[in-house]
């Protein structure tokens, strides 16, 4: 995973379990194109049960890749802005998840590794979550996790064995 010219490749995970979930995701994808950069690929939409909390509302999840000139912290700020503008009230507090109109997580940014109070890259849990690995595998099966040094397909298959 490398830069394209001066552009970087960022992989984003999107989810919604409130309101018109497909419309919420499509609006977020449109805003990502406007603010972060050209979307290179979007996975199918996956219907999934909530993970980490109880809810009667299933999620629609997908993953996209985008080409961007922004640095990872700028991408983070834009994703927070998009979430807020689409109606998200707050991120999880003390790891207590709840229903949400939209959630946008930065999964990977090039092969960058960041461990900062505001941003951890790669996303620290995506390799444990089928609702992320399945759509990511659809658009980038050969992509290598920069810490675990395994492809997305390998991580997905390992998760299936658990």
N, C-alpha and C positions, 0 to 999 in steps of 0.2 A: 504494500500500500504506500504509494508515494504521491508527491504533489504533481500537479499537471501545470507546467509553467509556473506561474506565481500562485496558482490556485491549490487549495487543499481539498481533500475529500473528508467529509464528515458524515457519519452514520447516525441517524436519529431514530429513536423508538417513539411511536405515538400511540396513545390510548385514550378511549373515551367510554364512560359507562353511564352518562346522564344525557337526557335530551335526545335530539336526533344525532346519534353517534356518528353515522357516516358523514353527515353534513359537517359536524364538528371537525372530523379528521380532514375532510376536503378543504375546509376553510383554513385549517392550520397549514396544510400543504401549500395552499396558495400564498399564505403569508410568509412561509419559509422561502418560497421562490422570490418573493418581493424583497425580503430583508436579508436573507442569508446567502442565497445563491441558487443557481440553476439546479433543479432536481435532475439527477442522472438516472435514478431508478426508484420505483416504488413497488413494494411487495403487494400481494393480495391482502385483503382485509380478513382477519381471523377473529372469530367469535370465541371468547375465552371467559372462564370463571375468574372472579377476583382472586388474587393471591395476596396473602398477608392480612386480610380482613374479611369479615362477613358482610355480604350484601346480596340482595335479590337481583341486582342489576349486573348483567354480564357486560364485559368489555368488548369493544372492537379495537383490535391492535393491528399495527402495521409498522414497517420499517422503511425508511427512505435513505438514499444517499444523495448528497448535494455537493456541488463544487462551490467553494467559497474563497474569497480573498480575506475573510475575517480571521482573527485569531480565536482560539477556543473560548476565551473569556468574553469576547464580543458575541460569539455564537450563544453562549449561555445567557447573556443579557437579553438578546433578541428572543430566545425561546421563552424566557420568563415574561417578557413583554407580550408576546403572542398569547401565552396562557392567560395572563391577566385580562387582556382585551377580549378574549373569547369567553370570559366569565369565570375563570378559575379564581377561587378566593385565596387559597394558600396551599403551599406545599405541605407534605406530611410533617408533623411535629413529633419529635421523639419517636420516630419510626412508626407512628400510628397512621396507617393509611385510611383513606375514606373515599367515598364516591367522588368522581370529578368529571367535569365537562370535557377537559382536555389535559393531557399529561404529555410533555415532550422531554425526553431524556437524551442527552448526548451519550452515545454508546462508544464511539471511536472517533478520533480525529487524526487522520494519517496514522502513523504508528506511535503517536505521542503518548508518553507516560507522564501523568501529572498527579501529584498527591498534595492537594491544597485544601484549606478549610472550605473554600467555595466550589471547588471542582476536583473530581477524581476521574482520571482517564487511564485506561478504559473504564467504563462504568463498572463499579465493583461487583455487581451481582448479575449482569446480563447473561453470563455463561451458565447461570443456575436456573434460568427462566425460559421455559419452552415458548411462552408467548412472545419472547424476543428472538430466541434462536431460530425458531421455525421460519418466521418471515425474513430474518437476516440470511438464513441459509438459502432461501428462495432467490435473493438478489445477489448474494456474494458468498457462495459455498466455499470457495478457495481462499477467502480472506483469512489472514492469520492473526490470532489474538497476540498482541505484542508482549504480554507478560507470560501467558501460558504456553506460547509457541505451538499452538494447535490451530488447525483450520476450524472455521465455523461448522463445517460438516462433521468433523471429528468431535467437537464439543456437543453438537446436537445428538450424535449417536451415543456418546457417553451418557448424556442425560436420559436417553431412552432406556438405557440399561439399568438405571436406578429404580 
